[in-house]
Amino acid sequence: MTLDGKTLPLDEASRSAASALGLDYRLLDTDDPEAFDDVLRAIGRGFLEGEGTAERRAGTREALGFRRFTGVFDAASPTPRVPIATVDSWVTDLTLPGARSIPMWAISGVTVAATHRRRGLARTMLEGELRTAADAGLAIAGLTVSEATIYGRYGFAPAVYATRWRLATARTRWIGSRPEGRLHYLDREVVAAELPALHERVRLGRPGEIRPWDGLWRRHAGIMPGQEDVAALRAVRWTDASGTPRGLLVYRLVAGSDDFADHTLEVVYHLADGADADAALWRFALEHDLVSTVTAPLRSTDEPLRWMIADQRGATEQRHDHGWLRVLDAPAALTARAYAAPGRWVIRVHDDLGFADGTWMLEVAADGSATASPTTVPPDVVLDVRALAAVLLGGVRPSTLRDAGLVEASDAAVATFDAAFASAHTPYLSVWY
Ligand SMILES: CC(C)(COP(=O)(O)OP(=O)(O)OC[C@H]1O[C@@H](n2cnc3c(N)ncnc32)[C@H](O)[C@@H]1OP(=O)(O)O)[C@@H](O)C(=O)NCCC(=O)NCCS
């Protein structure tokens, strides 16, 4: 059963740190709609959004009420009920190589009011989150970030990269497969109902993916109360020749210039169970009448689409860091995944915050399963906890980090490490959280 983060106690060290600044760090009661609304206002303000409507806040309360919300309050504020710093978290499942899964402490909604910035409040909250997760026995924490400069200092590193696609349809003629099957438009309620099950079917094949929450599916389907910018949202489902639903494409069409043939098809969410569904959905988008441009966020860095269009230069791919991980328990994280090649290494992990600091013998058997035990033997591989997070899913090669000066190992050790840590599937995370 998944651990409920809301049942865990408040981190006392962070409470004392906030108290030393004359501030009150406490858990929020998500059953109190007014208090929850004040937190949502603070989060919206932190992310530079508008005030939002009461209807929208009510929808968000329903969608996010399952999470643990922590806030920092300033009694001297004219609005003392609105926190001046926020964070929320919950336990989800992270896919690891080998179709394995590990419980992960997901962190979101990190904001500090512009009036209270750079006094150490983000540090207070993040360290509190990591201690809470580690004390609860979680081996790993994760987040997606607004800026790549914020979380390295807490031991996080990008382990999943993503690409943003922009395709000029005049150049990207379809040369890919044309699998037999059918496309149909769907009502939004049906989209919201079908997305979770379809995602669950593919989740374990994607290292780096998490299990999203129901509210996210409702937002993708455009049925969150008070949701803006959904008027032009459409969705199609692809079913294979046997009639089995295999893919969903949610998108919106946005008019461009005066030329009616100059619309942009913005992919909101593209979810395919298998290569045929993937090809069918992309082909639908690229061959849509009156569309000159197709855009798609959060695609894999190794998208088959590149090989299914006539002119690869008709597509622009913008790569960015996406899924950040923080290892809290090195042996537990290392033994939770499967490896691509057997071997034995002594690994020294440095962790400024202490959680994952230590030396372990990692032994990988021929079937890819691993054991890790503490040792005093001199290490073959020395790395920081950030480098460990970066290589854990197989998306970043240990030898690349060695060349960047972030891993110490001999040529022989790093070559075997590369082979073992490789993943059959490119790490992929399809959502922001
Ligand atoms: C990012 C944010 C939470 C930082 O809060 P803060 O309370 O000012 O941060 P702290 O005072 O605890 O700073 C801790 C450290 O992070 C650094 N830091 C904080 N924000 C940073 C940023 N945006 N870029 C680079 N470094 C940053 C500080 O310089 C400090 O460094 P140090 O440990 O070397 O001294 C806050 O600026 C914010 O709310 N930003 C807008 C919302 C947002 O982007 N949230 C993150 C969502 S993923």
PDBQT file of the ligand as one rigid body, heavy atoms in Angstrom, charges set to zero:
ROOT
HETATM    1  C1  LIG A 501      13.147  29.486  -5.855  1.00  0.00    +0.000 C 
HETATM    2  C2  LIG A 501      12.663  30.009  -4.515  1.00  0.00    +0.000 C 
HETATM    3  C3  LIG A 501      11.710  28.995  -3.902  1.00  0.00    +0.000 C 
HETATM    4  C4  LIG A 501      13.871  30.209  -3.603  1.00  0.00    +0.000 C 
HETATM    5  O1  LIG A 501      13.433  30.592  -2.328  1.00  0.00    +0.000 OA
HETATM    6  P1  LIG A 501      14.392  31.360  -1.277  1.00  0.00    +0.000 P 
HETATM    7  O2  LIG A 501      13.744  31.231   0.059  1.00  0.00    +0.000 OA
HETATM    8  O3  LIG A 501      14.705  32.695  -1.784  1.00  0.00    +0.000 OA
HETATM    9  O4  LIG A 501      15.702  30.461  -1.318  1.00  0.00    +0.000 OA
HETATM   10  P2  LIG A 501      16.777  30.344  -0.133  1.00  0.00    +0.000 P 
HETATM   11  O5  LIG A 501      16.924  31.706   0.511  1.00  0.00    +0.000 OA
HETATM   12  O6  LIG A 501      16.455  29.219   0.772  1.00  0.00    +0.000 OA
HETATM   13  O7  LIG A 501      18.045  30.000  -0.971  1.00  0.00    +0.000 OA
HETATM   14  C5  LIG A 501      18.747  28.822  -0.823  1.00  0.00    +0.000 C 
HETATM   15  C6  LIG A 501      19.869  28.839  -1.810  1.00  0.00    +0.000 C 
HETATM   16  O8  LIG A 501      19.333  28.793  -3.126  1.00  0.00    +0.000 OA
HETATM   17  C7  LIG A 501      19.814  29.902  -3.896  1.00  0.00    +0.000 C 
HETATM   18  N1  LIG A 501      18.707  30.241  -4.779  1.00  0.00    +0.000 N 
HETATM   19  C8  LIG A 501      17.450  30.477  -4.427  1.00  0.00    +0.000 A 
HETATM   20  N2  LIG A 501      16.714  30.714  -5.515  1.00  0.00    +0.000 NA
HETATM   21  C9  LIG A 501      17.525  30.587  -6.568  1.00  0.00    +0.000 A 
HETATM   22  C10 LIG A 501      17.339  30.720  -7.971  1.00  0.00    +0.000 A 
HETATM   23  N3  LIG A 501      16.146  31.019  -8.474  1.00  0.00    +0.000 N 
HETATM   24  N4  LIG A 501      18.407  30.526  -8.776  1.00  0.00    +0.000 NA
HETATM   25  C11 LIG A 501      19.612  30.242  -8.246  1.00  0.00    +0.000 A 
HETATM   26  N5  LIG A 501      19.849  30.108  -6.916  1.00  0.00    +0.000 NA
HETATM   27  C12 LIG A 501      18.801  30.283  -6.098  1.00  0.00    +0.000 A 
HETATM   28  C13 LIG A 501      20.158  30.947  -2.878  1.00  0.00    +0.000 C 
HETATM   29  O9  LIG A 501      21.087  31.851  -3.403  1.00  0.00    +0.000 OA
HETATM   30  C14 LIG A 501      20.728  30.090  -1.764  1.00  0.00    +0.000 C 
HETATM   31  O10 LIG A 501      22.035  29.684  -2.122  1.00  0.00    +0.000 OA
HETATM   32  P3  LIG A 501      23.103  29.190  -1.025  1.00  0.00    +0.000 P 
HETATM   33  O11 LIG A 501      22.558  27.976  -0.366  1.00  0.00    +0.000 OA
HETATM   34  O12 LIG A 501      24.310  28.914  -1.860  1.00  0.00    +0.000 OA
HETATM   35  O13 LIG A 501      23.235  30.351  -0.086  1.00  0.00    +0.000 OA
HETATM   36  C15 LIG A 501      11.908  31.361  -4.679  1.00  0.00    +0.000 C 
HETATM   37  O14 LIG A 501      12.771  32.279  -5.303  1.00  0.00    +0.000 OA
HETATM   38  C16 LIG A 501      10.654  31.273  -5.486  1.00  0.00    +0.000 C 
HETATM   39  O15 LIG A 501       9.578  31.093  -4.924  1.00  0.00    +0.000 OA
HETATM   40  N6  LIG A 501      10.713  31.422  -6.836  1.00  0.00    +0.000 N 
HETATM   41  C17 LIG A 501       9.533  31.451  -7.681  1.00  0.00    +0.000 C 
HETATM   42  C18 LIG A 501       8.806  30.113  -7.731  1.00  0.00    +0.000 C 
HETATM   43  C19 LIG A 501       9.702  28.989  -8.173  1.00  0.00    +0.000 C 
HETATM   44  O16 LIG A 501      10.356  29.069  -9.204  1.00  0.00    +0.000 OA
HETATM   45  N7  LIG A 501       9.736  27.912  -7.365  1.00  0.00    +0.000 N 
HETATM   46  C20 LIG A 501      10.500  26.735  -7.667  1.00  0.00    +0.000 C 
HETATM   47  C21 LIG A 501       9.568  25.754  -8.287  1.00  0.00    +0.000 C 
HETATM   48  S1  LIG A 501      10.339  24.345  -8.942  1.00  0.00    +0.000 SA
ENDROOT
TORSDOF 0
